[in-house]
């Protein structure tokens, strides 16, 4: 398994994305957050097709922080079912990945269960 991941998450607004992103960086769950706005999302929810503007959050972190990241996003997010997708980084600049390691909290045994 890759030690590092890119996290994709959508938010309802730029403000929500900033709030979640800043909190996650301050708590050392994410090393870096990029916010892209607006995006158009089309999805099924509660029996109907929705077509809405959202904000995309792209974050870099350690794969072993998965459980802690998902738990914290659920606490901070306005959505009932927030999108939190971890995509493994198969290769990356060694200097950048070392920086991600330095800027995120240590992975503990409880963080790695998933």
N, C-alpha and C positions, 0 to 999 in steps of 0.2 A: 504494500500500500504506500502511496505517496505521502511524504511528511507534510506537504503543503497543499493548500486548496484555494481556489477562487470561489467565492460565495456569491451567488446571484440571489437578489431579493427585490421584490417590488414594494412600493409604498404608495399611499394614497395622495401624498403631496410632497413638495420640495421641503417643507418644514418638517414633516414627519421623517423623511429620509435623513435630513440633517441631524435631527434629534437622535435618532437611532444610531446613525453613523458616528456621531461625536461621542455618544455614550460608550459605544463598543470600542472605539479607539482609546478613550480615557481609561476604560476598564481593562485594556490590553487584550481584548478578545479579537480585535482586528488590528493589523499593522497599518492598513491604509484603506480608505473608502473613496470610490469615485461615484459621483451622482450624475446620472444622465436624465435629462428632462426636456420635453415630455416624451413619453413613449405611448403607443396605442396598444392596448391589450384587448383581445377578444377571447372570452372564456365562458364556459357554462358555470352558473352559480344559482342554486336554489331553483332549478327547473327551467331556467331561461338563459338565452345567450346574451351576454353583456358585451358592450363595446365602449371602453372607457379609457381616458387618459390616466396614466400612472407615471411613477418615477422609478427608474431602475437604479439599484444600488449594486455596485461591484466591489467586493472586498477581498483582501488577501489575508490569510491566516494559516495556522497550523491545523492539519487534518484532525489531530487528536483533541482539539477543542470543540468538536462537533456538538456533543451533548450540551455543553455549557452555552455555546452560541445559540442553539435552537431554543433552549430554555429562556435565555435572556431576551431574544427577539420576541418570543411569545408574550413576555411581560411588558415590553415596550410598545408593541405594535397595535394598531387599531383594528386590524383584520382578525376575524375569527380563526382563519386558517392562513397564516402568512406563508408566503413562498420563501423557503430557505434551502437552496440547493448548493451542495458542495461538489465542486468539479476538481478532481485531482490535477495538480500541476506535474506533468510528467518530466519536464525539463524546464530550467530557467537559469538566468544568470546567477552564478554562485554568490556574487556580492549581494544581489537583491534578496535572494533567499536567506542569506545570513542576516540581512537587515530585518526581514520578516521575523526570524527567530528572536532577534534581539528586542524587537518592539512588541512582541506578544508574550503573554504569561507562559509559565512552564506548564507542560502537559503532565497531569497526574493520572494515576490508574483509573479513577472515577470518570475522567474526561474521555477515556478511550473506549468505554463500553457502548457499542451500538450495533 
